[in-house]
Each structure stands twice: as C-alpha cells, then as structure tokens.
Amino acid sequence: MLKKIVVTAALVMTGLPMAAQELAMVDSETDWSVYVADSPKECFIISKPTGWSAQRDGQAVTVRRGDIRFYISIIPGEQIVSEPSFLAGYPLRQDAPVEMKIKDTTISLYPNAEINPEYAWPRPADDSNLITAMRGGSEAIVVGTSARGTVTTDTFSLIGFTAAYEKAQEMCR
C-alpha cells in the first residue's frame, strides 16, 4: 500500500498551507496529540521527541534538522487502521533502515524517497507489532542515518500514547 498521507499531517505541523482541508487538534494526551480532519475522515496521533543526539564517525556533532515527529495515521476511507511513520527532519539514507527500539522489541522502518526522503515506515506486516510495543512501553528510541552518514538517536516518550491512540481510533470509526 502506498504510504503517503503523513505528508499531509506534516504540512499542518510545520505551518505550510494545505489545499484540501485543515486538521484540528481535538485532544492532547501528555506527550501525544490527536488531530482529526472531517472530509474525508482522517485521524492522526503525533508526538515530537523529548530529546535527540547526532554522531558522525562515532563523535558527537551538532547538526540542523527540520521537524522530527512520529505519527500514527488512521484513514478509514483508505482502509488504513494504524499506519506508523517517522519523520526524521533530514533526508534519510535510502539503503539503511531506521531502527525503533521499545523495551526488548526492535522494529525496522524503511525510507522511501519516491514518497518522501525524510520519512520511514515499518513493513505493513509489522504495523500492529509496533503499535503493541508502543502501547506497552514508556519510551521509544529511534536510530536513523542521514544521506550524509550522520547517525541520529531520537527519544520519544510513550506516555499518553495509548490514550491518544484509543481516542483517534474512536474518532475515526
């Protein structure tokens, strides 16, 4: 399935204009926000990292990044029940998966420059496993590599994730 809808949510989060519709924040659950659009019905939960670092050749470096976000998209009209995606804030290295670690679970997310070079998604078969891990964890560590070879580590709080996820599921039935 073509994963593209999170770009719409990113436009809202970055303040860029949207042609089709506006998303409205309808709830905030600690570190996660719930956004809904009505026509067509689309729901997103979104969080930004609580911290991040960057390394190049094993040494800490200072880098400039765009917005960093983690999304779960729910789009009934496209039969998307729970699609996770990560926005890195830089073009990702296309031949290196992004690794997301929650407790003892590690799931790979894959960039796709044809859709957007700054995003990565799990394989669709891993979507539900990732959601389950996020519901049971307190933080997620996301490690990605930029097209220039910089390795970033982003920490996302999962506090409020389950409540936000359930709210979005309810709003997008």
C-alpha positions as CSV (number, residue, x, y, z in Angstrom):
1,M,0.0,0.0,0.0
2,L,1.3,3.4,-0.9
3,K,2.2,5.3,2.3
4,K,1.7,9.0,1.7
5,I,-0.9,10.5,4.0
6,V,1.5,11.5,6.7
7,V,2.9,14.2,4.4
8,T,-0.5,16.0,4.9
9,A,-0.1,15.8,8.7
10,A,3.4,17.1,8.4
11,L,2.3,20.2,6.4
12,V,-0.1,21.1,9.2
13,M,2.6,20.6,11.9
14,T,5.0,22.8,10.0
15,G,2.5,25.5,9.2
16,L,2.6,25.0,5.5
17,P,-0.6,25.6,3.6
18,M,-2.9,22.6,2.8
19,A,-5.1,22.7,-0.3
20,A,-7.6,20.1,0.6
21,Q,-8.5,20.6,4.3
22,E,-7.4,21.6,7.7
23,L,-6.6,19.2,10.6
24,A,-7.8,20.2,14.0
25,M,-6.2,19.1,17.2
26,V,-9.0,17.6,19.2
27,D,-7.1,16.2,22.2
28,S,-3.7,16.1,23.9
29,E,-2.7,13.1,26.0
30,T,0.6,14.0,27.8
31,D,3.2,13.7,25.0
32,W,0.8,12.8,22.1
33,S,-1.7,15.0,20.3
34,V,-4.8,13.8,18.4
35,Y,-5.6,15.5,15.1
36,V,-8.8,15.0,13.0
37,A,-9.9,16.0,9.6
38,D,-13.5,15.5,8.6
39,S,-13.8,15.4,4.8
40,P,-12.6,12.8,4.2
41,K,-12.4,11.5,7.8
42,E,-8.7,11.1,8.8
43,C,-7.1,10.9,12.2
44,F,-3.5,11.2,13.3
45,I,-1.7,11.0,16.6
46,I,1.6,12.9,16.6
47,S,4.5,13.3,19.0
48,K,7.8,15.1,18.9
49,P,11.0,13.7,20.6
50,T,11.8,14.5,24.2
51,G,15.5,14.5,23.2
52,W,17.9,13.7,20.4
53,S,21.6,13.4,19.6
54,A,23.8,13.1,16.4
55,Q,27.0,11.4,15.7
56,R,29.4,11.2,12.7
57,D,32.2,8.7,12.7
58,G,31.5,7.9,16.4
59,Q,31.8,11.5,17.5
60,A,29.0,13.8,18.7
61,V,28.2,16.5,16.2
62,T,25.9,19.5,16.0
63,V,23.5,19.3,13.1
64,R,20.5,21.3,11.9
65,R,17.3,19.3,11.4
66,G,13.8,20.1,10.4
67,D,10.7,18.8,12.3
68,I,11.1,15.5,13.9
69,R,7.8,13.6,14.5
70,F,6.3,10.2,15.0
71,Y,2.8,9.6,13.6
72,I,0.1,7.0,13.6
73,S,-2.4,7.6,10.8
74,I,-5.9,6.2,10.8
75,I,-7.8,6.7,7.5
76,P,-11.0,4.7,7.2
77,G,-11.6,5.6,3.5
78,E,-8.3,4.1,2.6
79,Q,-8.6,1.1,4.9
80,I,-5.7,2.4,7.0
81,V,-6.3,1.3,10.5
82,S,-3.0,2.2,12.2
83,E,-0.1,3.3,10.0
84,P,3.1,4.3,11.9
85,S,5.6,6.7,10.3
86,F,8.7,8.5,11.4
87,L,9.7,12.0,10.1
88,A,13.5,12.3,10.6
89,G,13.9,16.1,9.8
90,Y,16.5,15.3,7.2
91,P,16.8,13.1,4.1
92,L,17.4,9.5,5.2
93,R,20.0,7.2,3.8
94,Q,17.9,5.0,1.5
95,D,19.8,1.8,1.8
96,A,19.8,1.8,5.7
97,P,16.7,1.0,7.7
98,V,15.8,3.2,10.7
99,E,15.6,1.1,13.9
100,M,13.0,1.7,16.5
101,K,13.5,0.1,19.9
102,I,10.9,-0.2,22.6
103,K,12.0,-2.4,25.6
104,D,13.1,-5.7,24.1
105,T,11.4,-5.1,20.7
106,T,13.2,-3.7,17.7
107,I,11.4,-2.9,14.5
108,S,12.9,-1.7,11.3
109,L,11.4,1.3,9.4
110,Y,12.3,1.8,5.8
111,P,12.7,5.1,3.9
112,N,11.2,5.6,0.5
113,A,12.5,8.6,-1.4
114,E,9.8,8.2,-4.0
115,I,7.2,9.2,-1.4
116,N,9.3,11.5,0.8
117,P,13.0,11.1,1.6
118,E,12.6,12.3,5.2
119,Y,10.1,9.6,6.2
120,A,10.4,5.9,7.2
121,W,7.7,3.3,7.7
122,P,7.6,-0.3,9.1
123,R,6.6,-3.0,6.7
124,P,2.8,-3.2,6.8
125,A,3.0,-6.7,8.4
126,D,4.9,-5.0,11.3
127,D,2.5,-2.2,11.9
128,S,0.4,-4.0,14.6
129,N,3.5,-5.3,16.4
130,L,4.9,-1.8,16.6
131,I,1.6,-0.4,17.9
132,T,1.5,-3.2,20.5
133,A,5.1,-2.4,21.6
134,M,4.3,1.3,21.8
135,R,1.2,0.6,24.0
136,G,3.3,-1.4,26.4
137,G,6.4,0.8,26.6
138,S,7.4,4.1,28.3
139,E,9.8,5.3,25.6
140,A,10.9,4.6,22.1
141,I,14.4,5.1,20.8
142,V,14.7,5.7,17.0
143,V,18.1,5.5,15.4
144,G,18.4,6.6,11.8
145,T,21.2,7.5,9.3
146,S,21.1,10.6,7.1
147,A,22.0,10.6,3.5
148,R,25.3,12.3,4.6
149,G,26.1,9.5,7.0
150,T,25.2,11.2,10.3
151,V,23.6,8.8,12.8
152,T,20.8,10.4,14.9
153,T,19.2,9.0,18.0
154,D,15.7,10.3,18.9
155,T,13.9,9.5,22.1
156,F,10.1,9.6,22.1
157,S,8.0,9.4,25.3
158,L,5.2,6.9,25.0
159,I,3.4,8.4,28.0
160,G,-0.1,9.2,26.8
161,F,0.3,7.1,23.6
162,T,-2.4,4.5,24.5
163,A,-5.0,7.2,25.5
164,A,-4.3,9.2,22.3
165,Y,-4.3,6.1,20.1
166,E,-7.7,4.9,21.6
167,K,-9.1,8.4,21.2
168,A,-8.1,8.6,17.5
169,Q,-9.5,5.1,16.9
170,E,-12.8,6.2,18.4
171,M,-12.9,9.4,16.4
172,C,-12.2,7.7,13.1
173,R,-14.7,4.8,13.3
